[in-house]
Amino acid sequence: MNKVLLWLGVVLILSSTVAKADEEGWALLERVQQSVRQHNFDTSFVILKGNQVESYRWLHGRQQQAEIEHLVPMFAEGVDILRRDSQVYYLLSERPALITHSRFIKELPALFYQEPSRLKSLYNAVLGSASMVDGRSAQLLRLSAHSAARYHYWLWVDVETAFPLRLDTLITSADMQQAALEIWQVTHLSISSEMSDNLKQLLEIELPDATALTLSQPPQRHLLHWLPDGYQVVAEPLAIPQLQPEIQSYWLLSDGLHQISVFVQPGQRLPAQAYRDGALTIFVKSDPQQDVTVIGPVSLEIAQRLAAAVTQK
């Protein structure tokens, strides 16, 4: 009897310790999310995808009740993105600006913005060791996915400001080894008490009216019979102008953190194609009548299963 009570006591102590560690992890993530929302900052970061490197400048500011954010790609084919409060502008060089509504820029890591209550259903959050990142003292936060079909995340956080310094997107192989598919890392960070002059100007300039926003769900000629665990179909996805002339069916799936696009076009009679761009998988399933394309941060197996789940009405 005493052994049973002792065993139960050990289990309760371990459970309490794990729960406390999880609470501390989520508390740190909340501080990160407050940091990217509240600070006036000018930062540069890189995204490493295998041998590819993409560089960006990221500015954010608050002035009274107004919030503004500017993401500037430092490579030729990139698109400037500007957010003023909940209105996001994709500033295209040769076409009118594309305007959407969002409380954050989708091209930035969604982990910095999604509600912890939603993330808790997908991940465990555990504090790791302290280290130095780009000359700053950093605390590691490990987000381990509940499902083996999801990626894991390691996030290094500046101890002083709670600003995110590095985010690794990890995949677990069949032999349980973890490898980084993509690394997001700050290379320069400046936090100030005042909004930068550049952002002040962008806050005042005249931009296209929000009526330019077009949300439309194209007529669906097909059915999608399966969704990955935790994902739902977004009711009103943003139209894709480049695909609009020939798209036959389109679904945007979301689990609150990630998004997957599935669309159908006329068949080109090509062999199946699969690509990986960092954490992003692109898979094309080709039939004589149709091509099904899946784009999202999922494994190739998930992308293949989604493509196979599309049938004609």
Beta strands, then each sheet from edge to edge (+ up, - down):
strand 1: 40-49
strand 2: 52-63
strand 3: 66-73
strand 4: 80-84
strand 5: 87-91
strand 6: 98-101
strand 7: 123-133
strand 8: 136-145
strand 9: 152-158
strand 10: 164-172
strand 11: 178-192
strand 12: 222-224
strand 13: 232-233
strand 14: 249-254
strand 15: 259-266
strand 16: 273-277
strand 17: 280-286
strand 18: 290-296
strand 19: 310-312
sheet 1: 6+ 5- 4+ 3- 2+ 1- 11+ 10- 9+ 8- 7+
sheet 2: 12+ 19-
sheet 3: 13+ 14- 15+ 18- 17+ 16-
end
